[in-house]
Amino acid sequence: MSAPPVLEVENLAVRFRAEGGEVAAVSDVSFSVRRGETLAVVGESGSGKSVTSLALMRLLPKPPACHISGEARLAGQDGRMLDLLRLPETEMRAVRGNRIAMIFQEPMTSLNPVKTIGRQITEAIRLHRPMSRAAAEEEAVRLLDLVGIPAPRQRLTSYPHHLSGGMRQRVMIAIALSCEPAVLIADEPTTALDVTIQAQILDLLRRLQQMSGMAVIFITHNLGVVAEIADRVLVMYAGRVVEQADVRPLFARPLMPYTTGLLRSVPRLDLAGRRAGALPAIPGNVPDPRHPPTGCAFHPRCEHFQPGRCDAAAPALEQVGDGRTVRCLRWREISLETAA
């Protein structure tokens, strides 16, 4: 019997106030993640990945600038489920950074440039754990050593600009892990890093997850990383989930044409020097959320577009089996065409 989810998200929707009315950035997003599991959230820029994570952390503007609806139930330390979207702000402060933590996309803009590394780590520790300043500093040294920063005690007095990009990202991971969260959201933590440092960070996250058993939501546009670290994959497009599956079935047989396009655009070493022409790419861009297309949001870019059908009604998210879902009216026909 599988473990119960540590985080359950149902029908999450985020709307921002804009000129002429509200704009839907995220619509009807549902997923769950269990202890020790890694859920990868993928899609192009503008798909709603980061907005989803910020909504869960309650770090988006307050109404009327932004309206969030749906449910996000997180398992508390006492076992009861807490709805993150409805907790009073005082209670949310006790949960944020403690039970659910986040590694932000760009550490240089997330770390305070005028505070030392030591002060920023100990601040997070002392906010959630009853601990003296001296004990918090010792814990900060332990965390810096855990994430692979050399001479950790000396680094306590360093400022963010004294460190390389990889080191700053490790500091962000140390802060996120300081209270041993049940859920860690990693928002493209390796995007700005070179491939060697990226591999080190991914290996570090994997080892830390094995040690603590935390659930990880890994947001990325890099499907190579997804293949390496994920257990399940959530594909987003234009603010909606368009496919969800275990990582192996999704890579072996994508059902949604958008997922197929993403996988085709990944360079493959086994085809190096043998593939003629340019690397395939999905034509066009993610639609403007202020002016979404009718019907399926992907139809203006889809090679399987069928007039009068794909642009007539928005498809529902359909259960396929084995926990797999897909949002496409023609996925069965496309699967048969691909198999033939």
The 8 nearest C-alpha neighbors of each residue, nearest first, counted from 0:
[[1, 2, 3, 4, 33, 34, 321, 322],
 [2, 0, 3, 33, 4, 34, 36, 32],
 [1, 3, 4, 33, 0, 34, 5, 35],
 [2, 4, 33, 5, 1, 34, 32, 6],
 [5, 3, 33, 6, 32, 31, 7, 2],
 [4, 6, 33, 74, 73, 34, 32, 3],
 [7, 5, 73, 4, 32, 31, 72, 74],
 [8, 6, 31, 72, 71, 30, 4, 9],
 [7, 9, 71, 29, 30, 70, 31, 72],
 [8, 10, 29, 70, 11, 69, 71, 28],
 [11, 9, 27, 69, 28, 29, 12, 70],
 [10, 12, 69, 28, 27, 9, 68, 26],
 [13, 11, 26, 25, 68, 27, 67, 69],
 [12, 14, 67, 25, 24, 66, 23, 26],
 [15, 13, 23, 66, 22, 24, 65, 21],
 [16, 14, 65, 22, 21, 64, 17, 66],
 [15, 17, 21, 64, 65, 20, 22, 14],
 [18, 16, 21, 20, 19, 15, 22, 64],
 [17, 19, 20, 16, 21, 22, 289, 15],
 [18, 20, 17, 21, 16, 22, 289, 15],
 [21, 19, 17, 18, 16, 22, 15, 289],
 [20, 22, 16, 17, 15, 14, 23, 19],
 [21, 23, 15, 14, 289, 24, 288, 16],
 [22, 24, 14, 25, 13, 288, 15, 26],
 [23, 25, 238, 13, 14, 47, 22, 288],
 [26, 24, 238, 13, 12, 23, 47, 239],
 [27, 25, 12, 239, 238, 28, 11, 13],
 [26, 28, 10, 11, 12, 29, 239, 25],
 [27, 29, 11, 10, 26, 240, 239, 9],
 [30, 28, 9, 8, 10, 27, 11, 31],
 [31, 29, 8, 7, 9, 28, 32, 233],
 [32, 30, 7, 6, 8, 4, 33, 29],
 [31, 33, 4, 6, 5, 36, 214, 38],
 [34, 32, 4, 5, 36, 214, 35, 3],
 [33, 35, 214, 213, 36, 212, 5, 4],
 [36, 34, 212, 214, 213, 33, 208, 37],
 [35, 37, 214, 33, 34, 215, 230, 32],
 [38, 36, 215, 229, 230, 216, 214, 39],
 [37, 39, 216, 231, 232, 229, 230, 217],
 [38, 40, 217, 232, 229, 218, 216, 233],
 [41, 39, 218, 233, 234, 232, 217, 219],
 [42, 40, 234, 220, 219, 235, 218, 39],
 [43, 41, 235, 220, 46, 234, 236, 44],
 [42, 44, 46, 220, 45, 41, 236, 285],
 [45, 43, 46, 42, 47, 220, 285, 48],
 [44, 46, 47, 43, 285, 237, 48, 238],
 [45, 47, 237, 236, 238, 44, 43, 235],
 [48, 46, 238, 50, 45, 25, 49, 51],
 [47, 49, 51, 50, 46, 52, 218, 40],
 [48, 50, 52, 51, 47, 53, 186, 218],
 [51, 49, 53, 47, 52, 48, 54, 25],
 [52, 50, 54, 49, 48, 53, 47, 55],
 [51, 53, 49, 55, 54, 50, 56, 48],
 [54, 52, 56, 50, 58, 55, 51, 57],
 [53, 55, 57, 51, 52, 56, 59, 50],
 [56, 54, 52, 53, 57, 51, 83, 71],
 [55, 57, 53, 54, 58, 52, 95, 99],
 [58, 56, 54, 55, 59, 53, 84, 83],
 [57, 59, 53, 56, 54, 60, 55, 61],
 [58, 60, 57, 54, 53, 61, 65, 50],
 [61, 59, 65, 64, 62, 58, 63, 57],
 [60, 62, 65, 64, 63, 59, 66, 58],
 [63, 61, 64, 65, 66, 60, 67, 16],
 [62, 64, 65, 61, 66, 16, 15, 60],
 [65, 63, 62, 16, 15, 61, 60, 66],
 [64, 66, 15, 62, 63, 61, 60, 14],
 [65, 67, 14, 62, 13, 15, 63, 68],
 [68, 66, 13, 12, 14, 65, 69, 54],
 [69, 67, 12, 11, 13, 66, 70, 84],
 [68, 70, 11, 10, 9, 12, 71, 67],
 [69, 71, 9, 8, 72, 82, 11, 84],
 [72, 70, 8, 82, 83, 7, 84, 9],
 [71, 73, 82, 7, 81, 80, 6, 83],
 [74, 72, 6, 81, 80, 5, 75, 82],
 [73, 75, 80, 5, 78, 79, 81, 6],
 [76, 74, 78, 77, 79, 80, 73, 81],
 [75, 77, 78, 74, 79, 98, 181, 80],
 [76, 78, 75, 79, 74, 80, 81, 73],
 [79, 77, 75, 76, 74, 80, 81, 73],
 [78, 80, 75, 77, 74, 81, 76, 73],
 [79, 81, 74, 73, 72, 75, 78, 82],
 [82, 80, 73, 72, 83, 74, 75, 79],
 [83, 81, 72, 71, 84, 85, 70, 86],
 [84, 82, 71, 86, 85, 81, 72, 55],
 [83, 85, 82, 86, 71, 70, 55, 57],
 [86, 84, 83, 82, 87, 70, 81, 88],
 [85, 87, 83, 91, 84, 90, 88, 82],
 [88, 86, 90, 89, 91, 85, 92, 84],
 [87, 89, 91, 90, 92, 86, 85, 93],
 [88, 90, 92, 91, 87, 93, 86, 94],
 [91, 89, 93, 92, 87, 88, 86, 94],
 [90, 92, 88, 94, 93, 89, 86, 95],
 [93, 91, 95, 89, 90, 94, 88, 96],
 [92, 94, 90, 91, 95, 97, 127, 89],
 [95, 93, 91, 97, 98, 92, 96, 99],
 [96, 94, 92, 97, 99, 91, 93, 100],
 [97, 95, 100, 99, 94, 98, 175, 178],
 [96, 98, 94, 178, 95, 180, 99, 100],
 [99, 97, 180, 94, 181, 96, 95, 182],
 [100, 98, 182, 180, 95, 96, 97, 183],
 [101, 99, 96, 183, 175, 95, 180, 184],
 [100, 102, 184, 183, 185, 175, 103, 99],
 [103, 101, 185, 171, 186, 172, 184, 175],
 [102, 104, 186, 105, 101, 106, 185, 188],
 [103, 105, 186, 187, 188, 106, 102, 190],
 [104, 106, 107, 103, 108, 109, 188, 191],
 [107, 105, 109, 108, 168, 110, 167, 103],
 [108, 106, 109, 105, 110, 159, 167, 112],
 [107, 109, 106, 110, 105, 111, 112, 104],
 [110, 108, 106, 107, 105, 111, 103, 104],
 [109, 111, 107, 108, 106, 112, 159, 171],
 [110, 112, 113, 114, 109, 108, 159, 119],
 [111, 113, 114, 159, 110, 158, 160, 107],
 [114, 112, 111, 115, 158, 159, 110, 160],
 [115, 113, 111, 112, 118, 158, 116, 119],
 [116, 114, 158, 118, 117, 157, 156, 119],
 [115, 117, 155, 119, 118, 158, 157, 120],
 [118, 116, 155, 120, 115, 119, 121, 156],
 [117, 119, 121, 115, 116, 120, 122, 114],
 [118, 120, 122, 116, 117, 121, 115, 123],
 [119, 121, 117, 174, 123, 122, 118, 139],
 [120, 122, 124, 118, 135, 123, 119, 125],
 [123, 121, 119, 125, 120, 124, 118, 126],
 [124, 122, 126, 121, 120, 125, 119, 174],
 [123, 125, 121, 122, 126, 127, 128, 177],
 [126, 124, 128, 122, 127, 123, 130, 121],
 [127, 125, 123, 124, 128, 122, 129, 93],
 [128, 126, 125, 124, 97, 93, 129, 123],
 [127, 129, 125, 124, 130, 126, 178, 123],
 [130, 128, 125, 127, 131, 126, 124, 135],
 [129, 131, 128, 125, 134, 135, 132, 124],
 [132, 130, 134, 133, 135, 129, 125, 136],
 [131, 133, 135, 134, 136, 130, 121, 125],
 [134, 132, 136, 135, 131, 137, 130, 138],
 [133, 135, 137, 131, 136, 132, 130, 138],
 [136, 134, 138, 132, 121, 137, 133, 131],
 [137, 135, 139, 133, 138, 134, 121, 132],
 [136, 138, 140, 134, 139, 135, 141, 133],
 [137, 139, 135, 141, 136, 140, 142, 134],
 [140, 138, 136, 142, 137, 141, 120, 135],
 [141, 139, 137, 143, 138, 151, 142, 152],
 [142, 140, 138, 144, 139, 143, 145, 137],
 [141, 143, 145, 139, 144, 140, 173, 138],
 [144, 142, 140, 146, 145, 148, 151, 141],
 [143, 145, 141, 147, 142, 148, 146, 151],
 [144, 146, 142, 143, 147, 141, 148, 173],
 [147, 145, 143, 144, 169, 148, 142, 173],
 [146, 148, 144, 145, 149, 143, 169, 203],
 [147, 149, 144, 143, 151, 146, 150, 166],
 [150, 148, 151, 147, 144, 143, 154, 152],
 [149, 151, 153, 152, 154, 148, 144, 143],
 [152, 150, 154, 140, 149, 143, 153, 144],
 [153, 151, 154, 140, 155, 150, 156, 143],
 [152, 154, 155, 151, 150, 156, 157, 149],
 [155, 153, 157, 151, 156, 152, 150, 116],
 [154, 156, 117, 116, 153, 152, 157, 115],
 [155, 157, 154, 115, 117, 153, 116, 158],
 [158, 156, 154, 115, 155, 116, 161, 159],
 [157, 159, 115, 161, 160, 116, 114, 112],
 [160, 158, 161, 162, 112, 167, 116, 157],
 [161, 159, 162, 158, 112, 163, 107, 157],
 [160, 162, 159, 158, 157, 163, 167, 154],
 [163, 161, 160, 159, 166, 167, 164, 158],
 [162, 164, 166, 165, 167, 161, 160, 159],
 [165, 163, 167, 166, 168, 162, 192, 106],
 [164, 166, 168, 163, 167, 196, 169, 192],
 [167, 165, 169, 163, 168, 164, 162, 170],
 [168, 166, 170, 164, 169, 165, 106, 162],
 [167, 169, 171, 165, 170, 166, 106, 164],
 [170, 168, 172, 166, 171, 167, 146, 173],
 [169, 171, 173, 167, 172, 168, 174, 166],
 [172, 170, 168, 174, 169, 173, 102, 175],
 [171, 173, 169, 175, 170, 174, 176, 102],
 [172, 174, 170, 176, 171, 175, 142, 177],
 [175, 173, 177, 171, 120, 172, 176, 170],
 [174, 176, 172, 100, 173, 177, 101, 171],
 [177, 175, 179, 173, 174, 178, 172, 180],
 [176, 178, 174, 175, 179, 173, 124, 142],
 [179, 177, 97, 176, 180, 124, 96, 127],
 [178, 180, 176, 177, 181, 97, 211, 98],
 [181, 179, 98, 99, 182, 97, 178, 100],
 [180, 182, 213, 98, 99, 214, 179, 183],
 [183, 181, 214, 99, 180, 213, 215, 100],
 [182, 184, 215, 100, 101, 99, 214, 216],
 [183, 185, 101, 216, 215, 217, 100, 102],
 [184, 186, 102, 217, 101, 188, 218, 187],
 [185, 187, 218, 104, 103, 188, 102, 184],
 [186, 188, 219, 104, 218, 190, 189, 185],
 [189, 187, 104, 186, 185, 190, 102, 103],
 [188, 190, 197, 192, 187, 191, 200, 104],
 [191, 189, 187, 192, 188, 104, 197, 219],
 [190, 192, 189, 193, 105, 164, 188, 104],
 [193, 191, 189, 190, 197, 196, 194, 165],
 [192, 194, 196, 195, 197, 191, 189, 190],
 [193, 195, 197, 196, 198, 192, 189, 199],
 [196, 194, 198, 197, 193, 199, 192, 200],
 [195, 197, 199, 198, 194, 193, 192, 200],
 [198, 196, 194, 200, 189, 195, 199, 192],
 [197, 199, 201, 195, 196, 200, 194, 202],
 [198, 200, 196, 202, 197, 201, 203, 195],
 [201, 199, 203, 197, 202, 198, 196, 204],
 [200, 202, 204, 198, 203, 199, 197, 205],
 [201, 203, 205, 199, 200, 204, 198, 206],
 [202, 204, 200, 206, 201, 205, 199, 207],
 [205, 203, 207, 201, 206, 202, 208, 200],
 [204, 206, 202, 208, 203, 207, 201, 209],
 [207, 205, 209, 203, 208, 204, 202, 210],
 [208, 206, 210, 204, 209, 205, 203, 211],
 [207, 209, 205, 212, 211, 210, 206, 213],
 [210, 208, 206, 207, 212, 211, 205, 35],
 [209, 211, 207, 208, 212, 206, 213, 205],
 [212, 210, 208, 213, 209, 207, 179, 35],
 [213, 211, 35, 208, 209, 34, 210, 214],
 [214, 212, 181, 35, 211, 34, 208, 182],
 [213, 215, 182, 34, 35, 36, 33, 37],
 [216, 214, 37, 183, 182, 184, 217, 38],
 [217, 215, 184, 38, 37, 39, 185, 183],
 [216, 218, 39, 185, 215, 38, 40, 184],
 [219, 217, 40, 186, 187, 39, 185, 41],
 [218, 220, 187, 41, 221, 40, 217, 186],
 [219, 221, 41, 42, 43, 222, 218, 187],
 [222, 220, 223, 219, 224, 225, 41, 265],
 [221, 223, 225, 224, 220, 226, 265, 262],
 [222, 224, 226, 225, 221, 227, 265, 266],
 [223, 225, 227, 222, 226, 221, 228, 219],
 [226, 224, 222, 229, 227, 223, 228, 39],
 [227, 225, 223, 224, 228, 229, 222, 246],
 [226, 228, 224, 225, 229, 223, 222, 201],
 [227, 229, 225, 226, 224, 230, 37, 205],
 [230, 228, 37, 225, 231, 39, 38, 226],
 [229, 231, 37, 246, 245, 38, 36, 228],
 [232, 230, 245, 246, 38, 229, 244, 39],
 [231, 233, 39, 244, 243, 38, 246, 40],
 [232, 234, 243, 40, 39, 242, 41, 235],
 [235, 233, 41, 242, 241, 240, 42, 40],
 [236, 234, 240, 42, 239, 241, 46, 41],
 [235, 237, 46, 239, 238, 42, 241, 240],
 [238, 236, 46, 239, 285, 47, 286, 296],
 [239, 237, 25, 47, 46, 24, 236, 26],
 [240, 238, 235, 236, 26, 237, 28, 241],
 [239, 241, 235, 234, 242, 28, 236, 233],
 [242, 240, 326, 325, 235, 234, 239, 236],
 [243, 241, 325, 234, 324, 240, 233, 326],
 [244, 242, 233, 324, 323, 232, 234, 325],
 [245, 243, 323, 232, 231, 249, 246, 322],
 [246, 244, 231, 247, 248, 230, 232, 249],
 [245, 247, 231, 249, 230, 232, 248, 244],
 [246, 248, 250, 249, 245, 251, 226, 244],
 [249, 247, 251, 250, 252, 246, 245, 244],
 [248, 250, 253, 246, 252, 247, 251, 244],
 [251, 249, 247, 248, 252, 253, 246, 262],
 [250, 252, 248, 249, 247, 253, 246, 254],
 [253, 251, 249, 250, 248, 254, 259, 247],
 [254, 252, 249, 259, 255, 258, 250, 251],
 [255, 253, 330, 252, 256, 334, 325, 258],
 [254, 256, 258, 257, 253, 327, 325, 330],
 [257, 255, 259, 258, 260, 254, 301, 253],
 [256, 258, 260, 259, 255, 261, 297, 301],
 [259, 257, 261, 255, 260, 256, 253, 262],
 [258, 260, 256, 262, 257, 261, 253, 263],
 [261, 259, 257, 263, 258, 262, 281, 256],
 [260, 262, 258, 264, 259, 263, 257, 265],
 [261, 263, 259, 264, 260, 265, 258, 222],
 [264, 262, 260, 265, 261, 279, 259, 280],
 [263, 265, 279, 261, 280, 262, 278, 260],
 [264, 266, 263, 262, 267, 261, 222, 223],
 [267, 265, 264, 268, 278, 263, 271, 270],
 [268, 266, 269, 270, 265, 271, 263, 264],
 [267, 269, 271, 270, 266, 272, 265, 273],
 [268, 270, 267, 271, 273, 272, 266, 274],
 [271, 269, 273, 268, 267, 274, 272, 266],
 [272, 270, 268, 273, 269, 267, 274, 266],
 [271, 273, 274, 270, 275, 269, 268, 267],
 [274, 272, 270, 271, 275, 269, 276, 268],
 [273, 275, 270, 272, 276, 271, 277, 278],
 [274, 276, 273, 277, 272, 278, 270, 271],
 [277, 275, 274, 278, 279, 273, 272, 271],
 [276, 278, 279, 275, 274, 280, 264, 266],
 [277, 279, 264, 280, 276, 266, 263, 265],
 [280, 278, 264, 263, 277, 281, 260, 265],
 [279, 281, 264, 282, 278, 260, 263, 261],
 [280, 282, 260, 283, 300, 279, 261, 264],
 [283, 281, 300, 280, 284, 301, 299, 279],
 [284, 282, 300, 281, 285, 299, 286, 280],
 [283, 285, 286, 282, 300, 281, 287, 43],
 [284, 286, 237, 45, 287, 283, 46, 43],
 [287, 285, 291, 288, 284, 237, 292, 290],
 [286, 288, 289, 290, 291, 285, 237, 45],
 [289, 287, 291, 290, 286, 22, 23, 24],
 [290, 288, 287, 22, 291, 23, 21, 286],
 [289, 291, 288, 287, 292, 286, 22, 293],
 [292, 290, 288, 286, 287, 289, 293, 296],
 [293, 291, 296, 294, 290, 295, 286, 310],
 [294, 292, 310, 295, 311, 291, 296, 312],
 [293, 295, 313, 310, 312, 311, 309, 296],
 [294, 296, 313, 297, 298, 309, 310, 314],
 [295, 297, 292, 298, 294, 237, 291, 293],
 [298, 296, 295, 300, 299, 301, 257, 236],
 [297, 299, 301, 300, 295, 304, 296, 309],
 [300, 298, 297, 301, 296, 304, 292, 283],
 [301, 299, 298, 297, 282, 283, 302, 281],
 [300, 302, 298, 303, 304, 299, 297, 256],
 [301, 303, 304, 300, 256, 298, 299, 305],
 [302, 304, 301, 305, 256, 333, 298, 329],
 [305, 303, 301, 298, 302, 309, 306, 299],
 [304, 306, 309, 308, 303, 307, 310, 298],
 [307, 305, 308, 309, 310, 304, 311, 298],
 [306, 308, 311, 310, 309, 305, 312, 304],
 [307, 309, 311, 306, 310, 305, 312, 294],
 [308, 310, 305, 311, 295, 294, 306, 304],
 [311, 309, 294, 293, 308, 307, 295, 312],
 [312, 310, 294, 308, 307, 309, 293, 313],
 [313, 311, 294, 310, 314, 309, 295, 293],
 [312, 314, 294, 295, 315, 311, 293, 296],
 [315, 313, 326, 327, 328, 295, 312, 316],
 [314, 316, 326, 317, 313, 327, 328, 325],
 [315, 317, 326, 325, 324, 314, 318, 241],
 [316, 318, 325, 324, 315, 326, 319, 327],
 [317, 319, 324, 320, 323, 316, 325, 322],
 [318, 320, 323, 324, 317, 325, 321, 322],
 [319, 321, 322, 323, 318, 324, 317, 244],
 [322, 320, 323, 319, 244, 318, 245, 324],
 [321, 323, 320, 324, 244, 318, 319, 243],
 [322, 324, 244, 319, 320, 321, 243, 318],
 [323, 325, 318, 243, 317, 319, 242, 316],
 [326, 324, 242, 317, 316, 241, 327, 255],
 [325, 327, 316, 241, 315, 314, 317, 242],
 [328, 326, 330, 329, 314, 325, 255, 315],
 [329, 327, 314, 330, 326, 309, 331, 308],
 [330, 328, 332, 327, 331, 333, 303, 309],
 [329, 331, 333, 327, 332, 254, 328, 334],
 [332, 330, 334, 333, 329, 335, 254, 328],
 [333, 331, 335, 329, 334, 330, 336, 337],
 [332, 334, 336, 330, 335, 331, 337, 329],
 [335, 333, 337, 331, 332, 336, 330, 338],
 [334, 336, 338, 332, 333, 337, 339, 331],
 [337, 335, 333, 339, 334, 338, 332, 331],
 [336, 338, 334, 335, 339, 333, 332, 252],
 [339, 337, 335, 336, 334, 333, 252, 332],
 [338, 336, 337, 335, 334, 333, 332, 331]]
